[in-house]
Amino acid sequence: MEDYLANLTNEELEMLRASFFAQAFETLELLNGEILKFEKNPEEIDVLKNIQRYVHTLKGDSASMGFSTLSETSHRLEDILHMLREKKICMDRDIGDILLSFVDASNQILTDSREGKGDTADTNVLIKRIDSYLNASDKGLGKNAAMQDNEF
């Protein structure tokens, strides 16, 4: 946990954690719905903005509560969302899979943490998928090259 959380009583910390988890799970539910909308209509900029807002909120809230894995994964995903918004890449099935995989991984991280299992989810594969997609896009190779770099 972050240093400032050490000054809280156990009761205050538990209240804060309960509030964090409730908000995070609600945000993930909303994010999932927006991703599904965006897959159907990728030209809908307001839906993309909502997705960015939800991921940014998860990043900040999780960082403030000491959940670095969730915060770091959110940060990497923001790079793809930024490229989508700037129209440097287009929404496709691979990006949809990455976005939905992020929701699944985030739910796992939060569920395990809430149940006292710690931050057990392995997001390395997801981060590698994100990085491969971004690297291929930067090189102008397209989505298929990104997915061929990894065994999924």
C-alpha positions in Angstrom: 0.0 0.0 0.0 1.0 3.6 -0.5 2.7 5.4 2.4 -0.2 7.7 3.1 -2.5 4.7 3.6 -0.3 3.6 6.5 -1.7 6.6 8.5 -5.2 5.2 8.3 -6.8 3.1 11.0 -7.7 -0.5 10.1 -11.4 0.5 10.0 -10.7 3.5 7.7 -8.5 1.4 5.4 -11.2 -1.3 5.2 -13.8 1.4 4.3 -11.5 2.8 1.7 -10.8 -0.6 0.2 -14.5 -1.5 0.1 -15.2 1.7 -1.7 -12.3 1.2 -4.1 -13.4 -2.3 -5.0 -17.1 -1.3 -5.5 -16.1 1.5 -7.7 -13.5 -0.5 -9.7 -15.9 -3.4 -10.4 -18.6 -0.9 -11.4 -16.1 0.8 -13.7 -15.1 -2.5 -15.3 -18.8 -3.4 -15.9 -19.3 0.0 -17.6 -16.0 -0.4 -19.5 -17.1 -3.8 -20.8 -20.3 -2.4 -22.1 -18.6 0.4 -23.9 -16.1 -2.0 -25.5 -18.9 -4.0 -26.9 -20.5 -0.8 -28.3 -17.2 0.3 -29.8 -16.7 -3.1 -31.5 -20.1 -2.6 -33.2 -19.6 1.0 -34.1 -15.8 2.0 -34.0 -16.5 5.4 -35.5 -18.4 6.4 -32.3 -15.9 8.8 -30.8 -17.9 9.4 -27.6 -17.8 5.7 -26.8 -14.0 5.7 -27.3 -13.8 8.7 -24.9 -15.8 6.7 -22.3 -13.4 3.8 -22.7 -10.4 6.0 -22.2 -12.0 7.7 -19.2 -12.8 4.3 -17.5 -9.3 3.0 -18.2 -7.7 6.2 -16.9 -9.9 6.1 -13.8 -8.8 2.5 -13.1 -5.2 3.4 -13.6 -5.3 6.3 -11.1 -7.4 4.6 -8.5 -5.5 1.4 -8.6 -2.2 3.3 -8.3 -3.4 5.2 -5.3 -4.4 2.0 -3.6 -1.1 0.3 -4.4 -2.3 -2.1 -7.1 0.7 -1.6 -9.4 -0.1 -4.5 -11.8 -3.5 -3.0 -12.6 -2.2 0.5 -12.9 0.7 -0.5 -15.2 -1.5 -2.6 -17.4 -4.0 0.2 -17.6 -1.2 2.6 -18.6 -0.1 0.4 -21.4 -3.6 0.0 -22.7 -4.0 3.8 -22.8 -1.3 3.8 -25.5 -3.6 1.8 -27.8 -6.6 3.9 -26.9 -4.6 7.1 -27.7 -3.6 5.7 -31.1 -7.3 4.8 -31.8 -8.4 8.3 -30.9 -5.7 9.8 -33.1 -6.7 7.4 -35.9 -3.2 6.0 -36.2 -4.8 2.5 -35.9 -8.3 1.3 -36.5 -10.5 -0.9 -34.3 -10.3 -4.5 -35.3 -10.9 -7.9 -33.8 -7.4 -8.0 -32.2 -7.8 -4.7 -30.4 -11.3 -5.9 -29.3 -9.7 -9.0 -27.9 -7.0 -7.0 -26.1 -9.6 -4.7 -24.6 -11.8 -7.5 -23.4 -8.7 -9.4 -22.1 -7.9 -6.3 -20.1 -11.3 -6.4 -18.5 -10.9 -10.1 -17.7 -7.4 -9.6 -16.2 -8.6 -6.6 -14.2 -11.5 -8.5 -12.8 -9.2 -11.3 -11.8 -6.7 -8.9 -10.1 -9.5 -7.2 -8.2 -11.2 -10.4 -7.2 -8.0 -12.0 -5.9 -7.0 -8.8 -4.1 -10.4 -8.4 -2.5 -10.3 -12.0 -1.3 -6.9 -11.5 0.2 -5.0 -13.6 -2.3 -2.9 -10.7 -3.3 -2.1 -9.5 -6.8 -1.8 -12.9 -8.4 -2.9 -12.3 -12.0 -0.2 -12.5 -14.6 -0.6 -9.7 -17.1 2.7 -10.3 -18.9 1.0 -12.0 -21.8 -1.5 -9.1 -22.2 1.2 -6.5 -22.0 3.2 -8.4 -24.6 0.2 -8.4 -26.9 -0.3 -4.7 -26.4 3.4 -4.0 -27.0 3.5 -6.2 -30.1 0.5 -4.5 -31.5 1.9 -1.1 -30.9 5.3 -2.0 -32.3 3.8 -3.5 -35.4 1.7 -0.4 -35.8 4.7 1.9 -35.3 6.5 0.0 -38.1 3.5 0.0 -40.4 3.3 -3.8 -40.3 -0.4 -4.0 -39.4 -2.2 -6.2 -37.0 -1.3 -9.6 -38.5 2.4 -9.0 -38.0 1.8 -8.1 -34.4 -0.1 -11.3 -33.6 2.5 -13.5 -35.4 5.2 -12.2 -33.1 3.5 -14.0 -30.2 2.0 -17.4 -29.6 -1.5 -16.9 -28.4 
